[in-house]
Amino acid sequence: MLKTMNQRIGLVLFLLAASYLFLSYQLPSYPYTAIDADVIPKGLGWLLLVLSVCLFFSRAIETDAEKEKRAIPKKEVLVLVTVFAMIFVYILLFELIGFVIMTALFIFVCSWFLGYDKWKTNLIVSILFPVALYGIFVFALGIVLPKGILPI
Amino acid sequence: MDAFQGLWTGFQVALSIEGIMFVLIGVVVGTLIGMMPGLGPISAIAIMIPITYGMDPAPALVMMAGVYYGAVFGGSTSSILLNAPGIAGTVATSFDGYPMANNGQAGKALAIAAISSFIGGTISVILLMMLAPALSSIAISFGPPAYFALMLMGLSAISSLSEGSTIKALISAVVGFMVVTIGIDPQTGTQRFTFDSVNLLDGFDFLIIALGLFAIAEVCMLVLNRRNRSLSDSQKLGSLKLSKSDLKEMSGPVTRQSFVGFILGVLPGAGATIASFISYIFEKRISKKPEEFGKGSIKGVAAPESSNNAATNGAFVPLLSLGIPGSGTTAVMLGAFLVLDVQPGPLLMTDRPEIFWGIIASMYIGNVFLLILNLPLIPYLAKILSIPRPMLISLVIMFSLIGVYSISFNVFDLYMLLVFGLIGFLMRIYSFPAPPFILAFILGGMMEQSFRQSMTISNGDLSIFVSSPLPLTLIIISLLSFLVPGILKWRKNRYISKV
């Protein structure tokens, strides 16, 4: 049934369109307007539904270049997942622990994880970058970044 | 205000100390980010937007414009030196630029690229200066139906001209439009798709989408390609000098393709990438020695480089005079305007002449700066290409996170940045083009508004879009644009069967 990649993506988009449409039909109506808030969403939902069906049945054959693009070795997927996880942890903790410390940690660990082995340069950049940026944002631009556990 | 008076106002902005400083910052940052393979002008603009918060709009926008054309200017360096285009608009430059570098003529190729970019940029600013005010004065009479049709044309053009499947490009545009419907409907106050979450009431800020779909997604691709070679210290650039015959050879293509590029830049959907390819093919067709192309032809570097820079400035015509971006990059530029509370469009020229003319005037100066940066200073500037990829990746992630955080101070938005980064990455590996998404996201709100205004005028009668000539023509063009991929495919097949 789901032989080609287009069919699989088509199915996912079909489900997305269907749930979007379902929600569009639930939108409350507002009587004092010519065109209510649900008109455009309904139109978009149906459009995506039709397009996902078109994609499902499209006979376009994936080119080799396209196939190559999505052929990512398992090991690399793991690397990407780890990078995303690191960003997640950063977001989770940076208001609590503070911008400077978390950013320094992130840059050092992430660069090292991705294969940068000159740890001295890495250390210098990962300390100078957040300190300089913190200075620019907080003192020059007046944008407050979380200071966390540091005194300033 | 006539054009000369306007330009005078513009130069007063651009030549003030503040103006010169921000043009310089803009073009330097643009050139540097544009050089980095994998990071495009959209990421460059989006990363710089947070810096403009609280700035005076005129210098801020002069800087952002500099980032944009600087990125296109700088993109050629990595095309030539690494065969890894800094941006999509300079892919065609690598066809002949990289062979030249392999022949030990890297310096010469860089010099040709810089001079061609400079001429392309300068000719197109002159054209921009003439066309944008004219279009502004026409557009001032456009009603909501015409605006709706114009935006529809922009979206259909970008979808039909995208590389690869038109269906996928359309899906990308529709989903981008869907994302912008999330939040409180500005006309009726109805909450749409907010799931009763306070965080979703205002919808998504465009910076989340731009940085997610472009910067974070590009970072993911960089992670996969992190072992690709970066510039080695031993690489010699060779002499930057051009002989008289070199200059004579490039003069023809540069002049012609500056005009071609400008026109393609003004039209919706095309932009620098398509312009550079068309100019490359154009010159190859009319060349007496087409076999030289691809092996280090001077014309092969000059044509796409003059064209992509001319197209970049050309793209400012619809942006400044209509307020409607025609490409993904100008969509993000529009976002940069809106962040500063400046609405580009027909009224910009009369209401905010210092911005309208300031940007145009600053382009003359910016192009001179870029010529200096990219010609005598290029050996030093190119050193940035030796920044190790892992470090570059960490830094870009940080810039994106700080950028989003500094607009809302809301951690929820950072998680959304991560989500859109993932979506952008998946779109890239499954060959869904991202520019239609961002353009639809930016235009979506405006389109819905003009659609509903039109319907209010006509009392719900759809025929308002076809009853007057301008909207009707634009809608017909939008529909016809979907025939373009079919025609191109047919021609390609015929070409293949001939060979």
Interface residues (C-beta under 8 A of the other chain):
Chain A: M5 I9 L13 L16 Y20 L23 L27 P28 Y30 T33 A34 I35 D36 A37 D38 V39 I40 P41 L44 G45 L47 L48 L51 S52 C54 L55 S58 A60 E66 K69 R70 I72 E76 V79 L80 V83 F84 I87 F88 Y90 I91 E95 F99 T103 F106 I107 C110 S111 W112 F113 L114 G115 Y116 K118 N122 V125 S126 F129 P130 L133 F137 L141 G142 I143 V144 L145
Chain B: P50 I51 Y53 G54 G164 S165 I167 K168 L170 I171 V174 V175 F177 M178 T181 D185 Q187 T188 G189 T190 R192 F193 C220 V223 L224 R226 R227 P388 R389 P390 M391 I393 S394 L395 I397 M398 L401 I402 Y405 S406 F409 V411 L414 Y415 L418 G421 L422 F425 R428 I429 Y430 S431 E448 F451 R452 M455 T456 N459 G460
